[in-house]
Amino acid sequence: MSQVSRPSRGGRCRPRRRSTCLPCTPRSRLQEKEVAIDTLAARQQLGSVLYFAGRYDDAREATLAAVEGYRRAGLTDVEANADALSTLGMIETRLAHNEAAMARLTEARAIHERLGNPDTLEALRVLSRLAVVYTNMERYEEAEPMYLDLIERGKAALGEDPPEVALAVSNLAAQYDRTGRPKEAHALMKEALAIQSPSTPTTPSAASNVTLP
């Protein structure tokens, strides 16, 4: 502890203590924020690993812990939280918790909008997963414009042949097949296959169920 001497009224020096506690500077707050994000991102990554291992309930628990951690830390409007919500929405969809999935993905989409990055790969993936949820809930009239928007924005942001666009086209084809629009489904499946293998002649098969990105 450092000390500073000041003369007293009698002329004698009297030591005075000076606190060595550092104030919370913007730099230290930033470092704490980065540590929190890294820790919570690790939980989210664990959720993804468990998901792809087929351990959906465990994956949900790990990813939900990350989402709640972002909320408690006041880090709701960060891209990492949007990614965690997107992953959680994917897991909820796999568990057939469609209402919960819709809420998580809608929140993730709103975060990307507020951050001003609605056309990044992760943001478009959120939209793709949300469209699948609407299809699963048989809310076809709401799902269709999402797919069409996703295809248009995906081509503009990612190029003509990204797999994300092919998946969106394929899922829209599956929805058309479900709703008695076989000609449109056939045309879209042909387009999806052409995107996946542009140099290979395509013979589209019957559209199947929608697929999670």
N, C-alpha and C positions, 0 to 999 in steps of 0.2 A: 504494500500500500504506500503510495507516494505521499509526501507531506510538504506543506508550504508553511514557512515561519512568518508570523506577523508580529510586530511589536505590540505589547500590551500597554495598558495605561501606565504601568510602573516602569516602562522602558525595557522590560524583559521580553524576549521572544517567546511566543506561545505557539506550539505546533498546531496546525489546523489540517484536518484530514480532508482529502479530496477523493471523491468517489472515482473508482476506475471502471465502473460499469459503462459499457458502450451503449449508446442509444441504438434502437433498431433502425438501421439505415436502409434505404431502398435496395442497396446491393445485398444485404443479408436477407431481406424479405424475398428477393428474387431467388436467392440460393435455396431458401426453404421451400419455395414454390416448386423449383425444379426437382428437389429431392422428393417432394410429395408426389409429383407427376410420375417420376421414375418408379417409385414404389407401387403406386396404383396401376401403372401400366404393366408392371410385372404380374400383378394379380389378373389383369385382363388377359395377358398372354397365356397364363396358366389356364384360364377359362377356354381360350381357343384350342389349346392342346388337348384338354379334356373333351371338348366338343368333337374334334376330329378323331378322338379315340372312342367315340360313341358313348361317353359317360356324360349324358346330357344334364342330369340332375346336379352332378358335381360341377359341371361347367357353368350352370346357371348360378350356383352358390358363389363360385369364385368371381364371376363377372359382376354379379349383383353387389358383392362386397366392394369392388372397384368403383361402381357407380355411386354407391352410398358414400364412399370415401371422398370422391370428388365433391359431392354435395356438402359434406361436413367441412371440407377444407375451403369452401367458397370458390371452387374451381369449376363451376357448372358450364360457363361459356368458354371452354377451351376445346380444341380439336380432339384431344385425347379422350375427353368425356364423351364427345359425339361418337368416337370410334367404339368406346365401351358400350354405349347405348345401342349402337348398331349391332354389335356382337350379341348383346343380350336379346335384342329383338329377333335375331336369327335363331338363337337357342329357344326362345319362347315359341317361335313358329314351328320348330322341329318337335316341340312338346305339345303342339296343337293348342297352345294358349294364345289364340289369335287376338283377343282383345288386348292382352298385356303386350303382345308383340307390336300391335298397331300404336299403342301409347308410347312405347320406347322408341320406335322408329320415327314417329311424328316429332318427338322431342329432339332426336338427333338431327332430323332434317331442319328444324327450326334453328338449332345452334349453328349449323353450316350457313344458313341464310343470314343470321346475325353477324357471323364472322366475315361475310362477304365472299365465301368460296363455294357457291352452290354447284359449280361445274367441275370440281376436282373428282378424281377417281373414287375416293371414299364417299363423297357426297352423292355421286351418281349410284354408288352401290347401295346406299341407304334408300334411295328412291326405288331402286329395283326390288329390294327386299320388301318395301312397303307395298308395292304393286302386287307382289306375290301374295301378301297377306290379304289384300282386298279380293284377289281372285279366289283364294281359299275360303273366304267368307261369302263367296258368291255375290259380291258387290261389283259386278262386272262393269256397270256403267261408270263407276268411279275408277276402276283399275285401268280401263282402256286408255283414257287420256294420259295416265301416268306412264304407261308403256310408250305411247307415241312421243311424249315429251322426252322421255329417257333416250329413245332412239335418236331423235333429232339433236338433243344436246350432247349425247355421247359421241355422235359422228363429228359434231363441230369441235368438241373439246379434245377428243382422243384420236380422231382420224376415222377413216371409213371402215376399217377392219378389226377393231379391238374385240376381244372375246366378250366383253361386257355388253356390247351392242348385239352381238350374235345371240347371247343368252336372252336379252330383252325381246328380240324378234321371235325367238323360239317360244318364249313364254306367252307372248301375245298370240302366237299361232295356236298354242295349247288352249288358250282361253277361247279363241274363235271356234276351235274344234268342239269344246264343251258346249258352246252356245249355238250350235247348229249352223255354223258358217264355214263349211268344209272347203269351198273354193278359195276363200281368203286365207284359211289355215294352210292349205296346200302351197299357195304362193309365198306365204311368209316362211314356211319351212324350207322352201327352195332357196329363199334369200338368206336364211340363217346358215344353211349348209354352204352356200357360196362364200359367205364371209369367213366361215371356219376353214374352208379349203378352196381359195379362189382359183387355183390352177387345176382343180379336179372337177370333172363333170358331176353334177349333182342329181341324185334320184331321191327326192324327199319321201320319207316314210310317214305314216300316220302320226299326227301330233300326240304327244303324251302329256303327262302331268307337268305342271309348272315346276321349275327347278330353282332352288335357292342359290343366289350368288355367294 
